[in-house]
Amino acid sequence: MSAPSWVPLRDELRHEVPYGAPQLDVPVQLNVNENPYGPSAETARDIADAVHAVATSLNRYPDREATVLRTALADYLGHGLGPDRVWAANGSNEVMQQILQAFGGPGRTALSFAPTYSMYPEYARNTHTRWVSGRRDDDFGIDVGAALDLIADEQPDVVVLTSPNNPTGTALDPAHARDVLEAAPGVVVVDEAYAEFRRAGTPTALELLDEFPRLLVTRTMSKAFALAGGRLGYVAGHAAMIDALRIVRLPYHLSAVTQAAATAALAHADELLARVDDLRRGRDELAARLTAGGFTVAESDANFVLFGRFDDRHAVWQGLLDRGVLIRETGPDGWLRVSVGTPTEMDAFHRALEEVTQR
């Protein structure tokens, strides 16, 4: 629904709608790639204790630089990183917007390859950055030759790559990442929001940071760390690139509560990440069962699977919802995306899907 004419909205926003996946109260919620396993009681107590410890000083502003948290994040990432090479914000969404505030803007261009995360063009729109979208291959990989031609033609200030890609789950070929990094004239962002779910042997772009100073690698604690409600995203890069992001951050952008909760969660990384292997196995079992059922399944290194193809995907989505199962109607036409849930949730999904599709 567009804004009323009397609302003095920017012209380019007049017919836009807010981003948002449906938030519906149904028994099985498999639509936003959350980790279905929450923190243990012990971890929850430690997080609560950390928040309680800062609660008596909430009359004071938080540490503007989030030094303790950035140190913990650097320790978690490894690869020789220190806190000066890591930045944190309210979810990777805010990190990405800060990147385009700093390196995009009027007269500048950002480029990525669709289908990919639907918020990228909105970050560009919000920062007055020109957006260019290349296309992925039929298997949702990147045709590196076509990608390099597009980069040569557009000379983008920012190139956004994703590994694994959302909504397809596709991991980035490391050779292709290097090719893009060598060709791109500006910043290259590799969004690794789902990095912890990659199959064994799939490398991370963190390995390339020392070689390519204009590379930024973004991560989140929302997925593998089961901290979606904590809203903590972060980025690693050259210290000078991180300093550039500090220019555009809002004052005291990261609350003391968020910093305390995320730092406490990182102290329990082993426990919070212990379910990652279970979710990987669940993903592979999900993909195999969908394939056996006659569906086309995109190869996934994430905690979700894109599957199809449907003449009327909305009817399938609605049929599942009518049976108490919420998945995501996203990606290319004819496809649906389902997050990996608990075994009980996956059984409910498969039963509902069989009823709706008669397969």
C-alpha positions as CSV (number, residue, x, y, z in Angstrom):
1,M,0.0,0.0,0.0
2,S,1.5,3.3,-1.0
3,A,1.7,6.3,1.3
4,P,-1.1,8.9,1.2
5,S,-0.4,11.8,-1.1
6,W,-0.2,14.2,1.9
7,V,2.8,12.3,3.3
8,P,5.9,14.1,2.0
9,L,7.8,11.0,1.2
10,R,10.7,10.9,-1.3
11,D,9.4,10.3,-4.8
12,E,11.4,7.1,-5.3
13,L,9.9,5.7,-2.1
14,R,6.3,6.6,-2.9
15,H,5.2,3.1,-4.0
16,E,7.6,1.1,-1.9
17,V,6.5,-1.2,1.0
18,P,8.5,-2.1,4.1
19,Y,10.7,-5.2,3.9
20,G,9.5,-8.1,6.0
21,A,9.0,-11.8,6.0
22,P,5.6,-12.9,7.4
23,Q,5.6,-13.2,11.2
24,L,2.7,-15.6,11.8
25,D,1.9,-17.5,14.9
26,V,1.8,-21.1,13.5
27,P,3.2,-24.3,15.0
28,V,6.0,-24.8,12.5
29,Q,8.0,-21.7,11.5
30,L,10.6,-22.5,8.8
31,N,10.6,-19.2,6.9
32,V,13.5,-17.0,8.1
33,N,16.4,-19.4,8.5
34,E,16.6,-19.2,12.3
35,N,18.4,-21.7,14.3
36,P,15.6,-23.8,15.9
37,Y,17.8,-24.6,18.9
38,G,17.9,-21.9,21.5
39,P,20.6,-21.4,24.2
40,S,20.8,-23.8,27.1
41,A,19.6,-22.6,30.5
42,E,23.2,-22.1,31.6
43,T,24.1,-20.0,28.6
44,A,20.8,-18.0,29.0
45,R,21.7,-17.3,32.6
46,D,25.1,-16.1,31.7
47,I,23.7,-13.8,29.1
48,A,21.1,-12.6,31.6
49,D,23.9,-12.0,34.2
50,A,25.9,-10.0,31.7
51,V,22.9,-7.8,30.9
52,H,22.2,-7.4,34.6
53,A,25.7,-6.3,35.2
54,V,25.4,-3.4,32.7
55,A,21.8,-2.6,33.7
56,T,22.8,-0.5,36.7
57,S,24.9,1.8,34.4
58,L,22.4,2.2,31.6
59,N,22.2,5.9,32.6
60,R,25.6,6.1,30.8
61,Y,26.3,5.8,27.1
62,P,27.8,2.5,26.0
63,D,31.3,2.0,24.7
64,R,31.2,3.7,21.4
65,E,33.8,1.4,19.9
66,A,32.5,-1.8,21.4
67,T,36.1,-2.8,22.2
68,V,35.4,-5.8,24.4
69,L,32.9,-7.3,21.9
70,R,35.1,-6.6,18.9
71,T,38.0,-8.3,20.6
72,A,35.8,-11.4,21.3
73,L,34.7,-11.4,17.7
74,A,38.2,-11.2,16.4
75,D,39.2,-14.1,18.6
76,Y,36.3,-16.1,17.3
77,L,37.2,-15.5,13.7
78,G,40.9,-16.1,14.0
79,H,43.0,-15.6,10.9
80,G,45.3,-13.3,12.8
81,L,42.6,-10.6,13.2
82,G,42.6,-8.1,15.9
83,P,39.8,-5.8,17.2
84,D,40.9,-3.0,14.9
85,R,40.0,-5.2,11.9
86,V,36.5,-6.1,13.1
87,W,33.4,-3.9,13.3
88,A,30.0,-4.7,14.8
89,A,26.5,-3.3,14.4
90,N,22.8,-4.1,14.9
91,G,22.6,-7.1,12.6
92,S,24.5,-7.6,9.3
93,N,21.7,-5.4,7.8
94,E,23.1,-2.4,9.5
95,V,26.7,-3.4,8.6
96,M,25.7,-3.6,4.9
97,Q,24.0,-0.3,5.0
98,Q,27.0,1.3,6.7
99,I,29.2,-0.2,3.9
100,L,27.1,1.5,1.2
101,Q,27.0,4.7,3.2
102,A,30.8,4.8,3.3
103,F,31.6,3.4,-0.1
104,G,28.5,3.9,-2.2
105,G,26.3,7.0,-2.4
106,P,25.3,9.5,-5.1
107,G,27.2,9.0,-8.3
108,R,28.5,5.6,-7.2
109,T,27.4,2.1,-8.3
110,A,26.9,-1.2,-6.4
111,L,26.6,-4.5,-8.2
112,S,25.6,-8.1,-7.3
113,F,24.2,-11.2,-9.0
114,A,20.5,-12.2,-8.8
115,P,18.8,-14.1,-7.4
116,T,20.3,-13.0,-4.1
117,Y,19.3,-11.4,-0.9
118,S,16.4,-9.0,-1.6
119,M,17.6,-6.3,0.8
120,Y,20.7,-5.5,-1.2
121,P,18.9,-3.2,-3.7
122,E,17.1,-1.6,-0.8
123,Y,20.4,-0.7,0.9
124,A,21.4,0.9,-2.4
125,R,18.2,2.8,-2.7
126,N,18.4,4.1,0.9
127,T,21.9,5.4,0.3
128,H,21.3,6.8,-3.2
129,T,23.6,4.3,-4.7
130,R,23.0,3.1,-8.3
131,W,22.2,-0.6,-8.3
132,V,23.2,-3.0,-11.0
133,S,22.1,-6.7,-11.0
134,G,23.9,-9.4,-13.0
135,R,22.4,-12.8,-13.4
136,R,23.4,-16.2,-12.0
137,D,23.6,-19.4,-14.0
138,D,20.7,-21.9,-14.0
139,D,22.5,-23.8,-11.2
140,F,22.6,-20.4,-9.3
141,G,26.4,-20.2,-9.5
142,I,28.2,-17.2,-11.0
143,D,29.4,-17.3,-14.6
144,V,32.7,-15.7,-13.8
145,G,33.3,-14.6,-17.5
146,A,30.0,-12.7,-17.6
147,A,30.6,-11.3,-14.1
148,L,34.0,-9.9,-15.1
149,D,32.5,-8.4,-18.3
150,L,29.8,-6.7,-16.3
151,I,32.4,-5.4,-13.8
152,A,34.5,-4.1,-16.7
153,D,31.5,-2.3,-18.2
154,E,30.0,-0.9,-15.0
155,Q,33.2,-0.2,-13.0
156,P,31.3,-0.6,-9.7
157,D,32.4,1.1,-6.5
158,V,31.0,-1.9,-4.5
159,V,30.6,-5.6,-5.6
160,V,28.5,-7.7,-3.3
161,L,29.1,-11.5,-3.4
162,T,27.4,-14.0,-1.1
163,S,28.7,-17.4,0.2
164,P,26.5,-19.2,0.8
165,N,23.9,-17.2,-1.2
166,N,20.5,-16.4,0.1
167,P,17.9,-17.7,-1.1
168,T,19.7,-20.4,-3.1
169,G,22.2,-21.7,-0.6
170,T,25.0,-21.7,-3.2
171,A,28.6,-21.4,-2.0
172,L,31.0,-19.2,-3.9
173,D,33.7,-20.9,-5.9
174,P,36.9,-19.5,-4.3
175,A,38.6,-19.2,-7.7
176,H,35.7,-17.0,-8.8
177,A,36.0,-14.8,-5.6
178,R,39.7,-14.3,-6.5
179,D,38.9,-13.4,-10.1
180,V,36.3,-10.8,-9.0
181,L,38.7,-9.4,-6.4
182,E,41.4,-9.0,-8.9
183,A,39.1,-7.3,-11.4
184,A,36.9,-5.1,-9.2
185,P,38.0,-1.4,-9.1
186,G,36.5,-0.8,-5.7
187,V,35.3,-2.6,-2.6
188,V,34.3,-6.3,-2.7
189,V,31.9,-7.5,0.0
190,V,31.6,-11.3,0.6
191,D,28.5,-11.8,2.8
192,E,29.0,-15.0,4.8
193,A,25.9,-14.8,7.0
194,Y,25.6,-18.6,6.7
195,A,29.3,-19.4,6.7
196,E,29.2,-21.8,9.7
197,F,26.8,-24.1,7.8
198,R,29.1,-24.7,4.8
199,R,30.1,-28.2,3.9
200,A,33.5,-29.4,5.0
201,G,36.3,-28.1,2.8
202,T,34.5,-25.0,1.6
203,P,36.8,-22.1,2.3
204,T,36.0,-18.7,3.7
205,A,36.9,-15.3,2.2
206,L,38.6,-14.5,5.5
207,E,41.6,-16.3,4.1
208,L,41.9,-13.5,1.4
209,L,41.8,-10.5,3.7
210,D,45.6,-9.9,3.9
211,E,46.0,-10.2,0.1
212,F,43.1,-7.9,-0.8
213,P,42.8,-4.7,1.4
214,R,39.5,-3.6,-0.2
215,L,37.8,-6.9,0.7
216,L,35.2,-6.9,3.5
217,V,33.7,-10.1,4.9
218,T,30.4,-9.8,6.7
219,R,29.0,-12.3,9.3
220,T,26.1,-12.5,11.7
221,M,25.3,-14.1,15.1
222,S,21.7,-14.5,14.1
223,K,22.0,-17.9,12.4
224,A,24.5,-20.4,13.7
225,F,24.8,-18.7,17.0
226,A,21.0,-18.8,17.6
227,L,21.0,-15.1,18.5
228,A,18.6,-13.7,15.9
229,G,16.8,-11.7,18.7
230,G,20.1,-10.2,19.8
231,R,20.6,-8.4,16.5
232,L,24.4,-8.6,16.1
233,G,26.2,-8.5,12.8
234,Y,29.9,-7.9,12.1
235,V,32.4,-7.4,9.4
236,A,36.1,-8.1,9.1
237,G,38.6,-6.2,6.9
238,H,41.7,-4.0,6.7
239,A,41.9,-1.7,9.7
240,A,41.6,1.4,7.4
241,M,38.4,0.0,5.9
242,I,37.0,-0.5,9.4
243,D,37.9,3.0,10.3
244,A,36.0,4.2,7.2
245,L,32.9,2.5,8.5
246,R,33.3,4.3,11.9
247,I,32.8,7.6,10.1
248,V,29.2,6.8,9.1
249,R,28.1,5.0,12.2
250,L,25.5,6.7,14.4
251,P,26.7,7.8,17.8
252,Y,26.5,5.0,20.3
253,H,24.8,2.8,17.7
254,L,25.4,-0.5,19.6
255,S,23.7,-0.6,23.0
256,A,25.4,-1.7,26.1
257,V,22.8,-4.5,26.4
258,T,23.5,-5.8,22.9
259,Q,27.3,-5.7,23.5
260,A,27.0,-7.5,26.8
261,A,24.6,-10.2,25.5
262,A,26.7,-10.9,22.3
263,T,30.0,-11.0,24.3
264,A,28.5,-13.5,26.7
265,A,27.2,-15.6,23.9
266,L,30.6,-15.7,22.3
267,A,32.0,-17.1,25.5
268,H,29.6,-20.1,24.9
269,A,30.5,-20.5,21.2
270,D,31.2,-24.2,21.6
271,E,27.8,-24.9,22.9
272,L,25.9,-22.6,20.6
273,L,27.6,-24.0,17.5
274,A,27.3,-27.6,18.6
275,R,24.0,-27.9,16.8
276,V,25.6,-26.8,13.5
277,D,26.5,-30.3,12.5
278,D,23.0,-31.5,13.3
279,L,21.6,-28.7,11.1
280,R,24.0,-29.6,8.3
281,R,22.8,-33.2,8.4
282,G,19.2,-32.0,8.6
283,R,19.8,-29.9,5.5
284,D,21.3,-32.8,3.5
285,E,18.4,-35.1,4.6
286,L,15.9,-32.5,3.6
287,A,17.5,-32.1,0.2
288,A,17.6,-35.8,-0.3
289,R,14.0,-36.4,0.7
290,L,12.8,-33.5,-1.6
291,T,14.8,-34.9,-4.5
292,A,13.3,-38.4,-3.9
293,G,9.9,-36.8,-3.9
294,G,10.4,-35.5,-7.4
295,F,11.3,-31.9,-6.6
296,T,14.1,-29.9,-8.1
297,V,16.5,-28.9,-5.3
298,A,19.2,-26.3,-5.4
299,E,22.5,-27.4,-3.9
300,S,22.8,-25.7,-0.5
301,D,25.7,-24.9,1.9
302,A,23.3,-23.0,4.2
303,N,20.7,-24.0,6.8
304,F,17.9,-23.9,4.2
305,V,16.9,-25.4,0.9
306,L,15.4,-23.8,-2.2
307,F,13.1,-26.2,-4.0
308,G,10.6,-26.3,-6.8
309,R,9.4,-26.0,-9.4
310,F,5.8,-25.1,-9.0
311,D,3.3,-23.7,-11.5
312,D,1.6,-21.8,-8.7
313,R,4.1,-21.6,-5.8
314,H,1.8,-19.3,-3.8
315,A,-0.9,-22.0,-3.7
316,V,1.7,-24.5,-2.3
317,W,2.9,-21.9,0.2
318,Q,-0.7,-21.2,1.3
319,G,-1.5,-24.9,1.5
320,L,1.4,-25.5,3.8
321,L,0.4,-22.5,5.9
322,D,-3.2,-23.8,6.2
323,R,-1.6,-26.9,7.7
324,G,0.4,-24.9,10.3
325,V,3.7,-24.9,8.4
326,L,5.2,-21.5,7.4
327,I,8.0,-21.5,4.8
328,R,9.2,-18.6,2.5
329,E,7.8,-17.6,-0.9
330,T,11.0,-16.1,-2.2
331,G,13.6,-16.5,-4.9
332,P,12.9,-17.1,-8.6
333,D,9.4,-17.7,-9.7
334,G,8.3,-21.3,-9.2
335,W,10.6,-21.9,-6.2
336,L,10.1,-22.0,-2.4
337,R,12.6,-21.9,0.4
338,V,12.4,-23.9,3.6
339,S,14.6,-23.5,6.7
340,V,16.0,-26.6,8.5
341,G,14.1,-27.1,11.7
342,T,14.1,-29.8,14.4
343,P,13.3,-33.4,13.3
344,T,9.7,-33.0,14.6
345,E,9.3,-29.8,12.5
346,M,10.8,-31.4,9.4
347,D,8.4,-34.3,9.7
348,A,5.5,-31.9,9.9
349,F,6.8,-30.1,6.9
350,H,7.1,-33.2,4.8
351,R,3.6,-34.5,5.8
352,A,2.1,-31.2,4.9
353,L,4.0,-30.9,1.6
354,E,2.9,-34.4,0.6
355,E,-0.8,-33.5,1.3
356,V,-0.6,-30.2,-0.7
357,T,1.3,-31.6,-3.7
358,Q,0.0,-35.2,-3.7
359,R,3.6,-36.4,-4.1
